[in-house]
């Protein structure tokens, strides 16, 4: 069985599904984030092994989709974040299991303050030989 990339097979699948969302979509952690944005990164645990065999490998891949908006005024920023989260949830491809949306927090990235909410998702991934 030849290993393939989770980046290509899982994170890119989700990123492609989110391409219609009014935000910059990254399937990796970029050096700088331009809000509004959705950033897809590994969660903990990252992989949960369901089956290992000679001809196939089945994993639960746990990811976080971080929804980020500019933090300018609390009321407007929260409204923008909620709209972004709802649009991300609506755009998720079939096969993605949604878990929870964490409470919004203010995070400083470089000189910018961003309002961020993490969406926890699971993707069941099977690789065959």
N, C-alpha and C positions, 0 to 999 in steps of 0.2 A: 504494500500500500504506500503510495507516494503522498507525502504530506502536502497539503495545500494551505493557502493563507486564509486565516480567519478575517483578515482585513478585506480581502477580495470577496469572500463568500458570505460573510455575515454583516460586518459593519458597512460595506459598500451597498449591500442590498437595502439596508435601512436608510442610508444616506440617499440613495436613488429614490426611494419612496417619499422622502421628505423634500425632494427637489421643488415641489410646488408650494411649499410653505414660504411665507414672506420673511425669510431669514437666510443668512449665510449658513450653509451646512458643512460641517467638517467631520470626517470619519477618523480623526486623529486629533491630538492636541496641537493646535497651531502655535507658532511663535507669538503671534498677536491675533486677537479676536476682534472682529468688526461686528458690533451688535446692530440689530438683533441677530442672534446666532443660535444654532443647535450644534452641540459638540458631542460626538458619540465616543465614549471611552469605556474601558473595562471596569467592571464592578468587582466586589469581593463577596464570595469566591468568584473567580473569573470563569473557570471551567468546572462543571460537575460531570463526572464520567458516569454515563448510564450503561454503556456497553463497549467492550473492547473485544474484537475478534480478528481473525486473520483476513477477513474480507470486508469488514466495516468497523467504523468507530462512530459512536453516537455520544454527543455531548449536549449538556445544557450550557449555553454561553450567556453569562450574566453581564449586562451592560448598563451604563447610565447614559441617558440622553440629557445633557445639561442645557436647559433653555436659559438664554441670557439676553437681557435688555439693558439699555442705558439707564442708570439710576440718576434721574434729574429731580423729580418731585415724587414723593412717596405714593400719592394717589394715582397719578398718571403712570408711573413706572409699574406699579402693581397691576393696574388694568392692562397695560401692554404685555406684561408677563403672562397674565391669565389667558389673554387672547392667543399668545404664542403657544402656550402649553396645550390649549384646546385644539389648535390647528395641528400640532405635532401628534397628539393622540389620534385625531381623525385620519391622519395620513399614514399611520403605521401599517405596514404590509401584513397580510395574513400570515399566520405562523408565529407572530411575535406575541408573547404573553406579557401583558401590562401588569405591573405590581402596584406601586404607589407613586405619588408625586410628593416629594419632600417639601417642607416649608421653605418659603423664599428667604434668602439671605443676601446681604450686601457683601460683595467680594471686590477687592481692588486688584485690577490687572493693569500693570504699568501705572500710568497716571489717572486711569479711568476707574470710576466706581460702577459696578454692574450689579443688577438684581438678578439672582440666579435661583432656579428651582430644578432639582434633579428628578428625572423620571426614570424609575427602575424598570428594566425590561429583561425578558429572557427569550432567547432564540434557540430552538432545538435544531441542532446541526448534525447531519449524518454525512460521513465521508466514506465512500466505498472504493474498493480496489478496482 
